[in-house]
């Protein structure tokens, strides 16, 4: 167990999007693409540079916190990129994630460190002889926190919280990639040759350096621009238009500005923090309150 669990509970705010799949094969491809590109989303949405009234050294401190919370249930889960990946393989992973609790009669029973495999055999020490229910399994699924989480859908977990325009941008970003086969294939072509070391490099460095994180022969911004191009094509091909007459690609505009200017929301705030705000964060709360 890491040292930042309490920070995770009390000092983080995220935007998440849940997206479905049509088959096991479709799930695997979408899981791989989204897990590979999750750090790119983290860079685009980076918006947590402050702690205790000061710059904390990260553009996405929220993302950094997850690297020091609990390695048994967080991270990039490398087996997703292996040939053995399947629904069953993910179940095996979850069976080996240590339990947190069991819920009985309106009370949470402390099951910290206990094994769900033992529970399946009626050998859970806090509920001897009792077998788990489907609800117990559903509860257990919520206690793993990889960057992408599999339930009956795929949960995108890489983005910092932010204003309404970026709340709309997150599902648009992933829908454009996921729901046109041409675009999903293009995204897979973009990431399919990345090594596990490169995946880990992105996970470790993007929280601190954002779009400027060095990657291969360039920086993360280069990947972000390609990711947005693929997503925009997918949304345009869907051609679902609102009352204003525009298609869903309009929701990508806040992210396009971030990528084009190479300035994350965190860096915009830091610029004001060191200039017109004179290191006084009361201005942040006045300007960005809902």
Long-range contacts (C-beta under 8 A, 24 or more apart in sequence): 1-69, 1-70, 1-72, 2-67, 2-68, 2-69, 2-70, 2-71, 3-68, 4-65, 4-68, 4-69, 5-69, 5-70, 7-65, 8-65, 8-66, 8-69, 11-51, 11-61, 11-62, 11-65, 12-48, 12-62, 12-65, 13-48, 13-62, 13-160, 13-161, 14-62, 14-157, 14-159, 14-160, 14-161, 15-45, 15-159, 15-160, 15-161, 15-162, 15-166, 15-167, 15-170, 16-155, 16-156, 16-157, 16-159, 16-170, 17-155, 17-156, 17-170, 17-171, 17-174, 18-151, 18-153, 18-154, 18-155, 18-156, 19-153, 19-154, 19-156, 19-171, 19-174, 19-175, 19-178, 20-152, 20-153, 20-154, 21-153, 21-154, 24-86, 24-87, 27-87, 27-150, 27-154, 28-80, 28-85, 28-86, 29-184, 29-188, 30-154, 30-178, 30-184, 31-80, 31-85, 31-148, 31-150, 31-154, 32-80, 32-81, 32-85, 32-188, 32-191, 32-192, 33-177, 33-178, 33-184, 33-187, 33-188, 33-191, 34-148, 34-154, 34-156, 34-174, 34-177, 34-178, 35-76, 35-77, 35-80, 35-81, 35-146, 35-147, 35-148, 35-199, 36-191, 36-194, 36-199, 37-177, 37-187, 37-190, 37-191, 37-223, 37-227, 38-147, 38-148, 38-156, 38-157, 38-158, 39-147, 39-158, 39-202, 39-203, 39-206, 39-213, 39-220, 40-202, 40-206, 40-220, 40-223, 40-224, 40-227, 41-156, 41-158, 41-159, 41-170, 41-173, 42-158, 42-159, 42-160, 42-206, 42-207, 43-206, 43-210, 43-211, 43-213, 43-220, 43-221, 43-224, 43-264, 44-159, 44-173, 44-211, 44-224, 44-255, 44-258, 44-259, 44-264, 45-158, 45-159, 45-160, 45-162, 45-166, 45-170, 45-264, 45-265, 46-160, 46-206, 46-207, 46-210, 46-211, 46-264, 46-265, 46-266, 46-267, 47-160, 47-161, 47-162, 47-264, 47-265, 47-266, 47-269, 48-160, 48-161, 48-266, 49-266, 49-267, 49-269, 49-270, 49-273, 50-269, 50-273, 50-281, 50-284, 53-281, 54-279, 55-270, 55-273, 57-208, 58-207, 58-208, 59-207, 59-208, 59-209, 59-210, 59-264, 59-266, 59-267, 60-160, 60-206, 60-207, 60-210, 60-266, 61-207, 62-160, 62-161, 63-158, 63-160, 63-206, 63-207, 64-207, 64-208, 66-145, 66-147, 67-203, 67-204, 67-207, 69-145, 70-145, 72-97, 72-98, 73-97, 73-98, 73-143, 73-144, 73-145, 73-146, 74-144, 74-145, 74-146, 75-146, 75-147, 75-203, 76-146, 76-147, 76-199, 76-200, 76-203, 77-146, 78-196, 78-199, 80-148, 81-196, 81-199, 90-150, 93-144, 94-140, 94-141, 94-144, 95-120, 97-140, 97-143, 97-144, 99-140, 99-143, 100-140, 100-143, 101-139, 101-143, 102-126, 102-127, 102-132, 102-136, 102-139, 103-135, 103-136, 103-139, 116-140, 147-203, 160-265, 160-266, 162-265, 163-288, 165-251, 165-253, 165-254, 166-254, 166-255, 166-265, 168-251, 169-251, 169-252, 169-253, 169-254, 169-255, 171-251, 172-231, 172-235, 172-248, 172-249, 172-251, 172-252, 173-227, 173-228, 173-231, 173-252, 173-255, 174-231, 175-231, 175-234, 175-235, 175-238, 175-248, 176-230, 176-231, 176-232, 176-233, 176-234, 176-235, 176-238, 176-248, 176-249, 176-252, 177-227, 177-230, 177-231, 177-234, 178-234, 179-234, 179-238, 180-233, 180-234, 180-237, 180-238, 182-233, 182-234, 182-237, 183-230, 183-231, 183-233, 183-234, 183-237, 186-230, 186-233, 187-227, 187-230, 190-223, 190-226, 190-227, 190-230, 210-264, 210-266, 210-267, 211-258, 211-259, 211-262, 211-264, 212-262, 221-259, 221-262, 224-255, 224-258, 224-259, 225-259, 225-260, 228-252, 228-255, 228-256, 228-259, 232-256
